[in-house]
Amino acid sequence: MIDLLKSALENNLYPNQLYYLFCIKEGKIPEIINVHIEGRALVADEWLINGKLSAKAVKLLTGLHTSKSKPAVTISPENVATYLERFTKMQPTM
């Protein structure tokens, strides 16, 4: 997440603008942001050309790493006892 914000700041983009560019790249409809305001700023700064990503926008978005989070813990029948013991040690004793 920090990398995304750093890249946005380095390229003089606001987080909403970066989100809007990402949505265009992925073909998704952006939610919560005002696409008209963000779009005007992106066109003025040449991130969008005729409603499509410019070369510099494509370069920026391909350089960003997007990762999907995985579960913090995978519990299987083999390690249930270990996690139960760890959990009981974390709980306060009375």
C-alpha positions as CSV (number, residue, x, y, z in Angstrom):
1,M,0.0,0.0,0.0
2,I,2.8,2.4,0.8
3,D,4.4,1.7,-2.6
4,L,1.1,2.7,-4.3
5,L,0.9,6.0,-2.4
6,K,4.6,6.7,-3.0
7,S,4.2,6.1,-6.7
8,A,1.1,8.4,-6.8
9,L,3.0,11.2,-5.0
10,E,6.1,10.8,-7.2
11,N,3.9,11.2,-10.3
12,N,1.8,14.1,-8.8
13,L,-1.3,12.0,-8.7
14,Y,-3.9,11.9,-5.9
15,P,-5.0,8.5,-4.6
16,N,-8.4,8.9,-6.3
17,Q,-6.8,9.5,-9.6
18,L,-4.6,6.5,-9.3
19,Y,-7.6,4.4,-8.4
20,Y,-9.5,5.8,-11.4
21,L,-6.6,4.9,-13.7
22,F,-6.5,1.4,-12.2
23,C,-10.2,1.0,-12.8
24,I,-9.9,2.0,-16.4
25,K,-7.1,-0.5,-16.9
26,E,-9.1,-3.3,-15.2
27,G,-12.3,-2.4,-17.0
28,K,-14.1,-1.8,-13.7
29,I,-16.6,0.9,-12.7
30,P,-15.1,3.2,-10.1
31,E,-17.2,3.6,-7.0
32,I,-17.3,6.4,-4.4
33,I,-15.2,8.9,-6.4
34,N,-16.3,11.7,-8.7
35,V,-15.0,10.5,-12.0
36,H,-15.7,13.8,-13.8
37,I,-13.4,15.8,-11.5
38,E,-10.7,13.1,-11.5
39,G,-11.0,12.6,-15.2
40,R,-10.6,16.3,-16.0
41,A,-7.4,16.4,-14.0
42,L,-6.1,13.3,-15.6
43,V,-6.8,14.6,-19.1
44,A,-5.1,17.9,-18.3
45,D,-2.0,16.1,-17.1
46,E,-2.1,13.8,-20.1
47,W,-2.7,10.6,-18.2
48,L,-5.9,10.0,-20.3
49,I,-6.1,10.7,-24.0
50,N,-9.5,10.5,-25.6
51,G,-10.8,8.5,-22.7
52,K,-8.0,5.9,-22.9
53,L,-4.9,5.4,-20.9
54,S,-1.9,7.3,-22.2
55,A,1.5,5.6,-22.6
56,K,2.8,7.0,-19.4
57,A,-0.3,5.8,-17.5
58,V,0.2,2.3,-18.9
59,K,3.8,2.4,-17.9
60,L,2.9,3.5,-14.4
61,L,0.2,0.9,-13.9
62,T,2.3,-2.0,-15.2
63,G,5.1,-1.0,-12.7
64,L,2.7,-1.2,-9.7
65,H,2.6,-4.5,-7.8
66,T,-0.9,-5.6,-6.9
67,S,-1.0,-8.5,-4.6
68,K,-4.0,-10.4,-3.3
69,S,-3.7,-11.2,0.4
70,K,-3.8,-14.7,1.6
71,P,-5.1,-15.9,4.9
72,A,-2.8,-15.2,7.8
73,V,-3.0,-18.7,9.1
74,T,-3.9,-22.0,7.4
75,I,-5.1,-24.5,9.9
76,S,-5.0,-28.1,8.9
77,P,-5.7,-31.3,11.0
78,E,-1.9,-31.7,11.5
79,N,-1.4,-28.3,13.2
80,V,-4.6,-27.8,15.1
81,A,-3.0,-28.6,18.4
82,T,-0.2,-26.1,17.8
83,Y,-2.6,-23.3,17.1
84,L,-4.9,-24.2,20.1
85,E,-1.9,-24.1,22.4
86,R,-0.8,-20.7,21.0
87,F,-4.3,-19.3,21.3
88,T,-4.7,-20.4,24.9
89,K,-1.4,-18.9,25.9
90,M,-2.5,-15.5,24.4
91,Q,-5.7,-15.4,26.6
92,P,-5.4,-13.8,30.0
93,T,-5.6,-16.2,33.0
94,M,-8.0,-15.6,35.8
